[in-house]
Amino acid sequence: MPEARSSERLDQKTQPEPANHRDDLRGRVALVTGVGRRRGIGSAICRALAARGADVVFSYWRAYDREMPWNSDEEEPVALLEELRGMGVRAEAIELDLSLPESPEKLLDATEQELGRPSILVNNAAHSENDGFERLDAATLDAHHAVNLRATALLSVHFARRFEAGSGGRIVNFTSGQSIGPMPGELAYAASKGAIEAFTRTLAAEVGHKGITVNAVNPGPTDTGWMGEELARDLASKFPSGKVGQPEDAARLVAFLVGDGAAWITGQIINSEGGFLRD
């Protein structure tokens, strides 16, 4: 499911990080894209990485959020930035349109200028709109391709070209389970996200010698605010736990994948769906 469609209480309390996880990313810089809303997966990832000591740069694009149905607050990126800094790490926010071909390099340049060269890249930004075979056209395909695939690919390869540490490089992409089931009514989204799975596997093989791992996460249906009550109840019945995924579920997995404990995991598409029972 697309990250970018959600609504849940902004005041929901998250569980504190276990003490044995704190500080294991200290001294590292993480770049996370698609972090416009405080209740989104991107924001949860930023919090999880900051809780482990990572300095965080995140990107957002208000123009896209304004067109979506989740009624995000224009000040949410500023509030998240203050929250991260309050956790004792350095943090910066960059507003940028990732649909432009020059944006990936600009974002990496800005990250280096603000906090230093990143060793962690989380490609969370996504473009999503309904289509279906009756409505799909070139403009819709191009819009999804530009953000979901091209921006992810260019950010990843430019990140890898600049990475010189020899170990500890981490790239985490996001997909939505396109290899394990259909997503009717979202042909362009499914096609672009499915391509990320192939890209992830091949890039992992190419950059492993530089000490970089590359993996993709499918978080399954996640309540970031896009679910109505009826849909949430229907989806919850398809989980063994009886509840849908939360942004923090995906964030914990990402935090593990970018840490030292996941150094032997690369080229994987991780379907972390909480046992979701597909029809």
Secondary structure, DSSP 4 states (H G I P E B T S, - for coil): --TT-B---TTPPPPPPPGGGTTTTTT-EEEE-----TTSHHHHHHHHHHHTT-EEEEEE-HHHHHTSTT---TTHHHHHHHHHHHTTS-EEEEE--TTSTTHHHHHHHHHHHHT---SEEEE---------TTT--HHHHHHHIIIIIIIHHHHHHHHHHH--SSS-EEEEEE---TTTS--TT-HHHHHHHHHHHHHHHHHHHHHGGGTEEEEEEE--SB-SB---HHHHHHHHTTSTTSS-B-HHHHHHHHHHHTSGGGTT--S-EEE--TT----
